[in-house]
Amino acid sequence: AATTPLHANTVSAIVPARNEAPCIAAVVHDLLALRTPQGAPLLLEVIVADNGSSDDTARVARDAGARVVAVAQAGYGRACWEAVRASRGNTLLFVDGDGAADAADAPALIDALADGAHLAIGVRHAPDAGAMTLSQRFGNALACLLMRCLWRMPVADLGPHRAIRRDAFDALDMQDRSFGWTVEMQVRAHVLGLRVAERPVRWHARTAGVSKISGTLRGVVGAGIGILGMIARLWWRERRRPAATTPVSPKTT
């Protein structure tokens, strides 16, 4: 993908959310408060993808200063996709709506793109106590292990706090609309030979509301099936692709 110059106020923050009324205002406020070293707003916009919430998530997000996109059909990837389609920035910053990600880590991800990366992944090396359940830690570690074994790609986390250049995102041709979204993005970036950077980020325990993944057995199982199923589909797709058409691997910094 061709590189696009990065400037302040050209970053669209993408925030998928479902029934996050207790958390979403703080997420939006923290993102809108981000500034460049010169004091200019770092973000062009914050777009909250309201993924079929039954509470006041949309109203609260709008009152906090976000632009809200209604996405009635459930799906993490679908919410992200619809928000991206509505965005205007040449850089996309993905932030979950539950308050787990720390907005103060966003500049480091964006700076990684300015330094030449196409995709910057926030790696949760030391999440707060209670921020990730045992099943989440195990599933994340298993998925990363499979990706390292199948594609020999250096990957430490499927962290949803990430940034990507718009032109690089367009090149990925994302197909998943569920929990396989993060995996597909990383594997596709690797296969296409894009440069991927990993940066440490904080990960906080939820202070309000219930997690849509770890909070229910259905969420845990659904996420696991979505992630592992996506890995299997991507692996099968690449096995059927002629070796000569496979691009070189990216650098990870």
For each residue, the residues with C-beta under 8 A, 3 or more apart:
1: 118 165 167 168 170 171 192 194
2: 167
3: 116 118 165 167
4: 90 91 165 166 167
5:
6: 10 90 91 110 113 114 165
7: 10
8: 11 36 38 40 41 42
9: 40 41 42 43 44
10: 6 7 44 89 90 91
11: 8 42 43 44 89 91 92 93 110 163
12: 43 44 45 46 47 84 87 88 89 91 92 93
13: 31 43 45 46 47 93 94 95 106
14: 47 49 80 83 84 87 92 93 94 95
15: 24 27 28 31 46 47 48 49 61 66 83 95 96 97
16: 49 51 76 79 80 83 94 96 97
17: 20 24 48 49 50 51 53 57 61 79 96 97 98
18: 50 51 52 53 57 74 79 97 212
19: 53 54 55 57 209 210 212
20: 17 23 24 27 53 55 57 97 98 209
21: 24 53 55 56 57 60 209
22: 208 209
23: 20 26 27 97 98 99 206 207 208 209
24: 15 17 20 21 27 28 48 57 60 61 64 66 97
25: 28 29 60 61 63 64
26: 23 29 30 99
27: 15 20 23 24 30 31 95 97 98 99 101 103
28: 15 24 25 31 32 46 48 61 64 65 66
29: 25 26 32 33 64 65
30: 26 27 33 34 103 104
31: 13 15 27 28 34 43 46 95 103 106
32: 28 29 41 43 46 64 65
33: 29 30 103
34: 30 31 41 42 43 103 104 106 107
35: 39 40 41 42
36: 8 39 40 41 42
37:
38: 8
39: 35 36
40: 8 9 35 36
41: 8 9 32 34 35 36 44
42: 8 9 11 34 35 36 106 107 110
43: 9 11 12 13 31 32 34 46 89 93
44: 9 10 11 12 41 88 89
45: 12 13 67 87 88 89
46: 12 13 15 28 31 32 43 65 66 67
47: 12 13 14 15 66 67 68 69 83 86 87
48: 15 17 24 28 57 58 61 62 66 67 68 69 83 97
49: 14 15 16 17 68 69 71 79 80 82 83
50: 17 18 53 57 58 61 68 69 70 71
51: 16 17 18 71 74 75 76 78 79
52: 18 71 72 73 74
53: 17 18 19 20 21 50 56 57 58
54: 19
55: 19 20 21
56: 21 53 59 60
57: 17 18 19 20 21 24 48 50 53 60 61 97
58: 48 50 53 61 62 68 70
59: 56 62 63
60: 21 24 25 56 57 63 64
61: 15 17 24 25 28 48 50 57 58 64 66 68
62: 48 58 59 66 67 68
63: 25 59 60
64: 24 25 28 29 32 60 61
65: 28 29 32 46
66: 15 24 28 46 47 48 61 62
67: 45 46 47 48 62 86
68: 47 48 49 50 58 61 62
69: 47 48 49 50 82 83 86
70: 50 58
71: 49 50 51 52 75 78 79 82 83
72: 52
73: 52 78
74: 18 51 52 78
75: 51 71 78 79 177 178
76: 16 51 79 80 178 179 181
77: 80 81 174 176 177 178 179 180 181 184
78: 51 71 73 74 75 81 82 177 178
79: 16 17 18 49 51 71 75 76 82 83
80: 14 16 49 76 77 83 84 94 181
81: 77 78 84 85 174 177
82: 49 69 71 78 79 85 86
83: 14 15 16 47 48 49 69 71 79 80 86 87
84: 12 14 80 81 87 92 169
85: 81 82
86: 47 67 69 82 83
87: 12 14 45 47 83 84 92
88: 12 44 45
89: 10 11 12 43 44 45 92 166
90: 4 6 10 165 166 167
91: 4 6 10 11 12 110 113 163 164 165 166
92: 11 12 14 84 87 89 163 164 165 166 169
93: 11 12 13 14 43 106 109 110 162 163
94: 13 14 16 80 160 161 162 163 164
95: 13 14 15 27 31 101 103 106 160 161
96: 15 16 17 100 101 160 161
97: 15 16 17 18 20 23 24 27 48 57
98: 17 20 23 27 206 209 211
99: 23 26 27 204 206 207 208
100: 96 131 203 204 205 206
101: 27 95 96 105 122 160 161 201 202 203 204
102: 105 201 202 203 204
103: 27 30 31 33 34 95 106
104: 30 34 107 202
105: 101 102 108 109 122 161 199 200 201 202
106: 13 31 34 42 93 95 103 109 110 161 163
107: 34 42 104 110 111
108: 105 111 112 120 199 201
109: 93 105 106 112 113 120 122 161 162 163 199 201
110: 6 11 42 91 93 106 107 113 114 120 163
111: 107 108 114 115
112: 108 109 115 117 120 163 197 199 253
113: 6 91 109 110 116 117 118 120 163 164 165 197
114: 6 110 111
115: 111 112 197 253
116: 3 113 195
117: 112 113 120 195 196 197 253
118: 1 3 113 164 165 168 189 194 195 196 250
119: 162 163 164 165 168 185 186 189 194 195 196 197
120: 108 109 110 112 113 117 162 163 164 196 197 198 199
121: 155 156 157 159 162 186 196 197 198 199
122: 101 105 109 157 159 160 161 162 199 200 201
123: 156 157 159 198 199 200 201
124: 127 131 132 157 159 201 202 203
125: 156 200
126:
127: 124 131 132 202 203 204 205
128: 131 202 203 204 205
129: 205
130: 205 206
131: 100 124 127 128 203 204 205 206
132: 124 127 136 137 140 203 214
133: 136 137 214 220
134: 137 138
135: 138 139 214 220 224
136: 132 133 139 140 213 214 220
137: 132 133 134 140 141
138: 134 135 141 142
139: 135 136 142 143 220 223 224 227
140: 132 136 137 143 144 157 158
141: 137 138 144 145
142: 138 139 145 146 228
143: 139 140 146 147 158 183 227 228 231
144: 140 141 147 148 155 156 157 158
145: 141 142 148 149
146: 142 143 149 150 228 231
147: 143 144 150 151 153 155 183 186 187 231
148: 144 145 151 152 153 154 155
149: 145 146 152
150: 146 147 231 235
151: 147 148 187 190 191 235 238
152: 148 149 249
153: 147 148 186 187 190 249 252
154: 148 198 252
155: 121 144 147 148 158 186 198
156: 121 123 125 144 198
157: 121 122 123 124 140 144 198
158: 140 143 144 155 182 183 186 227
159: 121 122 123 124 162 182 201 203
160: 94 95 96 101 122 182
161: 94 95 96 101 105 106 109 122 201 203
162: 93 94 109 119 120 121 122 159 182 185
163: 11 91 92 93 94 106 109 110 112 113 119 120
164: 91 92 94 113 118 119 120 168 169 185
165: 1 3 4 6 90 91 92 113 118 119 168 169
166: 4 89 90 91 92 169 170
167: 1 2 3 4 90 170 171
168: 1 118 119 164 165 171 172 189 194
169: 84 92 164 165 166 172 174
170: 1 166 167 173
171: 1 167 168 192 194
172: 168 169 184 185 188 189 192
173: 170 188
174: 77 81 169 181 184 185 188
175: 184
176: 77 179 180 181 183 184 226 230
177: 75 77 78 81 181
178: 75 76 77 78 181 222 226
179: 76 77 176 213 222 223 225 226 227 230
180: 77 176 183 184 226 227 229 230 231 233
181: 76 77 80 174 176 177 178 184 185
182: 158 159 160 162 185 186 227
183: 143 147 158 176 180 186 187 227 230 231 234
184: 77 172 174 175 176 180 181 187 188 230 234
185: 119 162 164 172 174 181 182 188 189
186: 119 121 147 153 155 158 182 183 189 190 196
187: 147 151 153 183 184 190 191 231 234
188: 172 173 174 184 185 191 192 234
189: 118 119 168 172 185 186 192 194 196 250
190: 151 153 186 187 193 194 196 249 250
191: 151 187 188 238 246 247
192: 1 171 172 188 189 247 250
193: 190 247 248 249 250
194: 1 118 119 168 171 189 190 250
195: 116 117 118 119 250 251 252 253
196: 117 118 119 120 121 186 189 190 250 251 252
197: 112 113 115 117 119 120 121 252 253
198: 120 121 123 154 155 156 157 252 253
199: 105 108 109 112 120 121 122 123
200: 105 122 123 125
201: 101 102 105 108 109 122 123 124 159 161
202: 101 102 104 105 124 127 128
203: 100 101 102 124 127 128 131 132 159 161
204: 99 100 101 102 127 128 131 207
205: 100 127 128 129 130 131
206: 23 98 99 100 130 131 209 210 211
207: 23 99 204
208: 22 23 99
209: 19 20 21 22 23 98 206
210: 19 206 215 216
211: 98 206 214 215 219
212: 18 19 215 216 219
213: 136 179 216 219 220 222 223
214: 132 133 135 136 211 219 220
215: 210 211 212 219
216: 210 212 213 219 220
217: 220 221
218: 221 222
219: 211 212 213 214 215 216 222 223
220: 133 135 136 139 213 214 216 217 223 224
221: 217 218 224 225
222: 178 179 213 218 219 225 226
223: 139 179 213 219 220 226 227
224: 135 139 220 221 227 228
225: 179 221 222 228 229
226: 176 178 179 180 222 223 229 230
227: 139 143 158 179 180 182 183 223 224 230 231
228: 142 143 146 224 225 231 232
229: 180 225 226 232 233
230: 176 179 180 183 184 226 227 233 234
231: 143 146 147 150 180 183 187 227 228 234 235
232: 228 229 235 236
233: 180 229 230 236 237
234: 183 184 187 188 230 231 237 238
235: 150 151 231 232 238 239
236: 232 233 239 240
237: 233 234 240 241
238: 151 191 234 235 241 246
239: 235 236
240: 236 237
241: 237 238 245 246
242: 245 246
243: 246
244:
245: 241 242
246: 191 238 241 242 243
247: 191 192 193
248: 193
249: 152 153 190 193
250: 118 189 190 192 193 194 195 196
251: 195 196
252: 153 154 195 196 197 198
253: 112 115 117 195 197 198
